Protein backbone atom coordinates (compact mmCIF):
# COMPACT_ATOMS: atom_id res chain seq x y z
CA UNK A 1 0.00 0.00 0.00
CA UNK A 2 1.28 3.46 -0.93
CA UNK A 3 1.41 5.53 2.26
CA UNK A 4 2.30 8.74 0.43
CA UNK A 5 -1.27 10.03 -0.14
CA UNK A 6 -2.30 9.08 3.42
CA UNK A 7 0.70 10.89 4.87
CA UNK A 8 0.04 13.96 2.71
CA UNK A 9 -3.60 14.07 3.82
CA UNK A 10 -2.64 13.64 7.49
CA UNK A 11 0.04 16.33 7.22
CA UNK A 12 -2.39 18.83 5.68
CA UNK A 13 -4.94 18.14 8.40
CA UNK A 14 -2.16 18.56 10.95
CA UNK A 15 -1.20 21.93 9.46
CA UNK A 16 -4.78 23.17 9.74
CA UNK A 17 -4.89 22.04 13.36
CA UNK A 18 -1.48 23.62 14.03
CA UNK A 19 -2.56 26.92 12.47
CA UNK A 20 -5.59 27.31 14.73
CA UNK A 21 -3.76 25.94 17.77
CA UNK A 22 -0.96 28.46 17.28
CA UNK A 23 -3.46 31.33 17.46
CA UNK A 24 -5.11 29.97 20.60
CA UNK A 25 -1.78 29.34 22.29
CA UNK A 26 -0.39 32.68 21.13
CA UNK A 27 -3.13 34.54 22.98
CA UNK A 28 -2.52 32.48 26.12
CA UNK A 29 1.25 32.95 25.90
CA UNK A 30 0.92 36.69 25.29
CA UNK A 31 -1.18 37.14 28.43
CA UNK A 32 1.21 35.12 30.56
CA UNK A 33 4.32 36.69 29.07
CA UNK A 34 3.23 40.26 29.79
CA UNK A 35 0.87 39.94 32.76
CA UNK A 36 2.39 36.86 34.43
CA UNK A 37 -1.01 35.31 35.06
CA UNK A 38 -2.57 32.05 33.88
CA UNK A 39 -5.88 32.70 32.11
CA UNK A 40 -7.96 29.59 32.73
CA UNK A 41 -10.89 31.22 30.91
CA UNK A 42 -8.93 31.46 27.66
CA UNK A 43 -10.72 28.48 26.10
CA UNK A 44 -14.08 30.14 26.75
CA UNK A 45 -13.04 33.21 24.80
CA UNK A 46 -12.26 30.79 21.95
CA UNK A 47 -15.72 29.27 22.37
CA UNK A 48 -17.26 32.73 22.50
CA UNK A 49 -15.60 33.60 19.19
CA UNK A 50 -17.12 30.50 17.58
CA UNK A 51 -20.62 31.14 18.97
CA UNK A 52 -20.49 34.78 17.93
CA UNK A 53 -19.28 33.77 14.46
CA UNK A 54 -22.39 31.63 14.04
CA UNK A 55 -24.62 34.40 15.41
CA UNK A 56 -23.16 37.14 13.21
CA UNK A 57 -23.09 35.00 10.05
CA UNK A 58 -26.74 34.04 10.58
CA UNK A 59 -27.73 37.65 9.89
CA UNK A 60 -25.98 37.72 6.50
CA UNK A 61 -28.36 36.26 3.96
CA UNK A 62 -27.21 35.17 0.53
CA UNK A 63 -23.44 35.05 0.08
CA UNK A 64 -21.85 33.18 3.04
CA UNK A 65 -18.55 35.00 2.42
CA UNK A 66 -20.15 38.26 3.61
CA UNK A 67 -21.29 36.67 6.85
CA UNK A 68 -17.86 35.12 7.37
CA UNK A 69 -16.05 38.43 6.83
CA UNK A 70 -18.40 40.18 9.24
CA UNK A 71 -17.84 37.44 11.81
CA UNK A 72 -14.07 37.62 11.32
CA UNK A 73 -14.19 41.27 12.35
CA UNK A 74 -17.05 41.44 14.87
CA UNK A 75 -16.58 38.21 16.87
CA UNK A 76 -12.93 38.88 17.93
CA UNK A 77 -13.82 42.51 18.66
CA UNK A 78 -16.65 41.52 21.02
CA UNK A 79 -14.55 38.79 22.66
CA UNK A 80 -11.72 41.27 23.19
CA UNK A 81 -14.04 43.89 24.70
CA UNK A 82 -15.55 41.33 27.08
CA UNK A 83 -12.05 40.26 28.11
CA UNK A 84 -10.99 43.86 28.75
CA UNK A 85 -14.13 44.45 30.78
CA UNK A 86 -13.38 41.30 32.81
CA UNK A 87 -9.88 42.57 33.47
CA UNK A 88 -11.15 46.00 34.54
CA UNK A 89 -13.95 44.60 36.71
CA UNK A 90 -12.14 41.66 38.36
CA UNK A 91 -8.44 41.09 37.71
CA UNK A 92 -7.37 44.70 38.21
CA UNK A 93 -8.89 44.73 41.71
CA UNK A 94 -7.00 41.54 42.56
CA UNK A 95 -3.77 43.36 41.64
CA UNK A 96 -2.98 40.46 39.28
CA UNK A 97 -2.01 38.15 42.11
CA UNK A 98 -1.13 34.82 40.39
CA UNK A 99 -3.09 32.58 42.76
CA UNK A 100 -6.12 34.86 43.01
CA UNK A 101 -6.34 35.38 39.24
CA UNK A 102 -6.44 31.62 38.64
CA UNK A 103 -9.54 31.37 40.84
CA UNK A 104 -11.01 34.48 39.25
CA UNK A 105 -10.52 33.23 35.67
CA UNK A 106 -12.13 29.92 36.65
CA UNK A 107 -15.15 31.99 37.69
CA UNK A 108 -15.02 33.92 34.40
CA UNK A 109 -14.90 30.58 32.58
CA UNK A 110 -18.17 29.40 34.12
CA UNK A 111 -19.87 32.78 33.68
CA UNK A 112 -19.08 32.88 29.94
CA UNK A 113 -19.97 29.22 29.46
CA UNK A 114 -23.33 29.46 31.21
CA UNK A 115 -24.14 32.78 29.54
CA UNK A 116 -23.52 31.16 26.15
CA UNK A 117 -25.73 28.21 27.13
CA UNK A 118 -28.60 30.41 28.30
CA UNK A 119 -28.35 32.78 25.33
CA UNK A 120 -27.70 30.44 22.40
CA UNK A 121 -28.78 27.04 23.74
CA UNK A 122 -27.00 23.67 23.94
CA UNK A 123 -27.16 22.72 20.25
CA UNK A 124 -24.11 22.68 18.01
CA UNK A 125 -24.31 25.40 15.38
CA UNK A 126 -22.96 24.89 11.84
CA UNK A 127 -21.41 27.76 9.92
CA UNK A 128 -21.24 27.61 6.13
CA UNK A 129 -17.79 27.93 4.57
CA UNK A 130 -17.26 31.27 2.78
CA UNK A 131 -16.27 29.38 -0.36
CA UNK A 132 -16.61 25.72 -1.24
CA UNK A 133 -13.79 24.71 -3.54
CA UNK A 134 -12.14 21.30 -3.43
CA UNK A 135 -8.66 20.63 -4.75
CA UNK A 136 -7.80 17.21 -6.16
CA UNK A 137 -4.62 15.90 -4.54
CA UNK A 138 -3.71 12.37 -5.64
CA UNK A 139 -6.89 10.40 -5.03
CA UNK A 140 -8.50 12.60 -2.38
CA UNK A 141 -10.08 16.04 -2.38
CA UNK A 142 -8.96 18.71 0.04
CA UNK A 143 -10.91 21.86 0.83
CA UNK A 144 -9.33 25.07 -0.42
CA UNK A 145 -10.79 26.76 2.65
CA UNK A 146 -8.42 24.76 4.86
CA UNK A 147 -5.48 26.23 2.92
CA UNK A 148 -7.01 29.64 3.60
CA UNK A 149 -7.06 28.86 7.34
CA UNK A 150 -3.33 28.06 7.24
CA UNK A 151 -2.56 31.19 5.24
CA UNK A 152 -4.69 33.46 7.47
CA UNK A 153 -3.02 32.12 10.63
CA UNK A 154 0.44 32.75 9.17
CA UNK A 155 -0.51 36.34 8.27
CA UNK A 156 -1.85 37.01 11.77
CA UNK A 157 1.21 35.48 13.43
CA UNK A 158 3.48 37.67 11.30
CA UNK A 159 1.33 40.67 12.18
CA UNK A 160 1.68 40.02 15.92
CA UNK A 161 5.44 39.61 15.52
CA UNK A 162 5.67 42.92 13.64
CA UNK A 163 3.68 44.69 16.34
CA UNK A 164 5.85 43.20 19.08
CA UNK A 165 9.16 43.85 17.33
CA UNK A 166 8.68 47.03 15.30
CA UNK A 167 6.12 49.30 16.99
CA UNK A 168 6.07 51.55 20.02
CA UNK A 169 3.24 49.52 21.52
CA UNK A 170 5.37 46.39 21.16
CA UNK A 171 8.19 48.20 22.94
CA UNK A 172 5.83 49.01 25.80
CA UNK A 173 4.78 45.36 25.97
CA UNK A 174 8.38 44.15 26.05
CA UNK A 175 9.29 46.68 28.72
CA UNK A 176 6.31 45.62 30.84
CA UNK A 177 7.18 41.97 30.34
CA UNK A 178 10.79 42.45 31.45
CA UNK A 179 10.10 44.57 34.55
CA UNK A 180 6.64 45.98 35.19
CA UNK A 181 7.70 48.03 38.23
CA UNK A 182 10.49 49.80 36.35
CA UNK A 183 8.19 50.31 33.36
CA UNK A 184 5.63 51.95 35.62
CA UNK A 185 8.31 54.16 37.13
CA UNK A 186 9.09 55.43 33.62
CA UNK A 187 5.46 56.42 33.09
CA UNK A 188 4.11 53.38 31.22
CA UNK A 189 0.40 52.92 32.13
CA UNK A 190 0.66 49.33 33.29
CA UNK A 191 -3.05 48.82 33.99
CA UNK A 192 -3.93 50.02 30.49
CA UNK A 193 -1.29 47.77 28.93
CA UNK A 194 -2.61 44.81 30.93
CA UNK A 195 -6.20 45.43 29.81
CA UNK A 196 -5.16 45.73 26.16
CA UNK A 197 -3.06 42.55 26.37
CA UNK A 198 -5.84 40.58 28.04
CA UNK A 199 -8.28 41.75 25.39
CA UNK A 200 -5.81 41.06 22.56
CA UNK A 201 -5.17 37.53 23.83
CA UNK A 202 -8.90 36.79 23.83
CA UNK A 203 -9.37 38.38 20.39
CA UNK A 204 -6.56 36.32 18.85
CA UNK A 205 -8.13 33.12 20.22
CA UNK A 206 -11.50 34.25 18.85
CA UNK A 207 -9.97 34.70 15.39
CA UNK A 208 -8.85 31.07 15.56
CA UNK A 209 -12.41 30.10 16.46
CA UNK A 210 -13.91 32.02 13.55
CA UNK A 211 -11.47 30.31 11.18
CA UNK A 212 -12.18 26.79 12.45
CA UNK A 213 -15.95 26.97 12.99
CA UNK A 214 -16.83 26.44 9.27
CA UNK A 215 -14.93 23.13 9.58
CA UNK A 216 -16.26 22.19 13.03
CA UNK A 217 -19.44 23.32 14.75
CA UNK A 218 -19.89 25.97 17.42
CA UNK A 219 -21.20 24.87 20.81
CA UNK A 220 -20.90 26.08 24.38
CA UNK A 221 -18.62 23.24 25.57
CA UNK A 222 -15.97 23.54 22.85
CA UNK A 223 -13.48 25.55 24.92
CA UNK A 224 -12.09 22.75 27.08
CA UNK A 225 -9.92 20.80 24.63
CA UNK A 226 -8.37 23.88 22.96
CA UNK A 227 -7.45 25.22 26.41
CA UNK A 228 -5.72 21.97 27.34
CA UNK A 229 -3.81 21.83 24.07
CA UNK A 230 -2.87 25.51 24.37
CA UNK A 231 -1.42 24.86 27.82
CA UNK A 232 0.55 21.94 26.41
CA UNK A 233 1.88 24.15 23.63
CA UNK A 234 2.96 27.06 25.83
CA UNK A 235 4.60 24.72 28.35
CA UNK A 236 6.57 22.93 25.65
CA UNK A 237 7.47 26.13 23.81
CA UNK A 238 8.27 28.09 26.95
CA UNK A 239 5.86 30.27 28.90
CA UNK A 240 5.84 33.75 27.42
CA UNK A 241 7.91 32.84 24.34
CA UNK A 242 6.04 33.66 21.13
CA UNK A 243 8.64 31.87 19.01
CA UNK A 244 8.39 28.78 21.21
CA UNK A 245 4.60 28.91 21.09
CA UNK A 246 4.52 28.76 17.29
CA UNK A 247 7.16 26.03 17.12
CA UNK A 248 5.37 23.90 19.71
CA UNK A 249 1.99 24.46 18.03
CA UNK A 250 3.36 23.16 14.74
CA UNK A 251 4.88 20.16 16.54
CA UNK A 252 1.71 19.30 18.45
CA UNK A 253 -0.64 20.09 15.56
CA UNK A 254 1.27 18.05 13.01
CA UNK A 255 1.69 15.08 15.34
CA UNK A 256 -1.97 15.27 16.32
CA UNK A 257 -3.07 15.28 12.69
CA UNK A 258 -0.84 12.42 11.62
CA UNK A 259 -1.46 10.22 14.68
CA UNK A 260 -5.23 10.87 14.55
CA UNK A 261 -5.41 9.74 10.91
CA UNK A 262 -3.25 6.63 11.29
CA UNK A 263 -4.18 5.66 14.87
CA UNK A 264 -6.61 7.60 17.08
CA UNK A 265 -7.11 11.14 18.44
CA UNK A 266 -6.91 9.84 22.01
CA UNK A 267 -3.43 8.44 21.40
CA UNK A 268 -2.36 11.82 20.05
CA UNK A 269 -3.50 13.56 23.25
CA UNK A 270 -1.72 10.98 25.42
CA UNK A 271 1.55 11.38 23.53
CA UNK A 272 1.28 15.18 23.74
CA UNK A 273 0.86 14.96 27.51
CA UNK A 274 3.85 12.62 27.80
CA UNK A 275 5.87 15.07 25.72
CA UNK A 276 5.09 17.80 28.25
CA UNK A 277 6.42 15.61 31.06
CA UNK A 278 9.56 14.82 29.06
CA UNK A 279 10.22 18.49 28.23
CA UNK A 280 9.70 19.57 31.85
CA UNK A 281 12.15 16.91 33.03
CA UNK A 282 14.82 17.85 30.48
CA UNK A 283 14.23 21.63 30.24
CA UNK A 284 11.78 22.95 32.87
CA UNK A 285 11.49 26.38 31.21
CA UNK A 286 10.38 24.88 27.88
CA UNK A 287 12.21 24.64 24.59
CA UNK A 288 12.54 28.40 24.10
CA UNK A 289 11.80 29.67 27.60
CA UNK A 290 14.34 31.39 29.81
CA UNK A 291 14.58 31.38 33.56
CA UNK A 292 13.87 34.68 35.28
CA UNK A 293 16.84 36.20 37.01
Secondary structure, DSSP 8 states (H G I E B T S, - for coil): ---HHHHHHHHHHHHHHHHHHHHHHHHHHHHHHHH----TTHHHHHHHHHHHHHHHHTT--S-HHHHHHHHHHHHHHHHHHHHHHHIIIIIGGGTT-HHHHHHHHHHHHHHHHHHHHHHH-SS-EE---S---EEEETTEEEEHHHHHHHHHHHHHHHHHHHHHHHSHHHHHHHHHHH-HHHHHHTT--HHHHHHHHHHHHHHHHHHHHHHHHTTSEE-TTTHHHHHHHHHHHHHHH-TT-HHHHHHHHHHHHHHHHHHHHHS-HHHHHHHHHHHHHHHHHH-TT-SS-----
